[in-house]
């Protein structure tokens, strides 16, 4: 019996990831085109926010860097409240993960 997936949303904490965030978002969107993606811009001083917006992410920003735990908490709360996600996938912004690997979970 094939199991039906719930509604998936992605949370990507990002701190000064302008070099990789566009590639990361393209990879996620390629593999999960209809899933909402929340990027938590955690006090970046580069173009992370602008690039994430340009690539279709919903961006939440911390004014100062609050760390990974706070960025994840902000993103998960937004994913659940704003997209009614049943499943929240946390994903690194620095190309450590591949969107195709998520299906193996």
Number of C-alpha atoms within 10 A of each C-alpha: 3 4 5 6 8 11 15 19 25 23 28 25 28 28 25 19 22 20 14 16 25 22 16 24 24 15 17 21 18 12 15 18 11 12 15 22 28 27 30 30 27 25 19 19 15 13 14 26 27 14 18 25 14 11 16 16 22 18 19 17 18 16 11 12 17 12 14 14 10 15 24 20 14 20 28 23 14 19 24 16 10 12 16 14 20 12 15 20 15 16 23 18 24 19 15 8 14 13 18 12 9 13 8 6 4
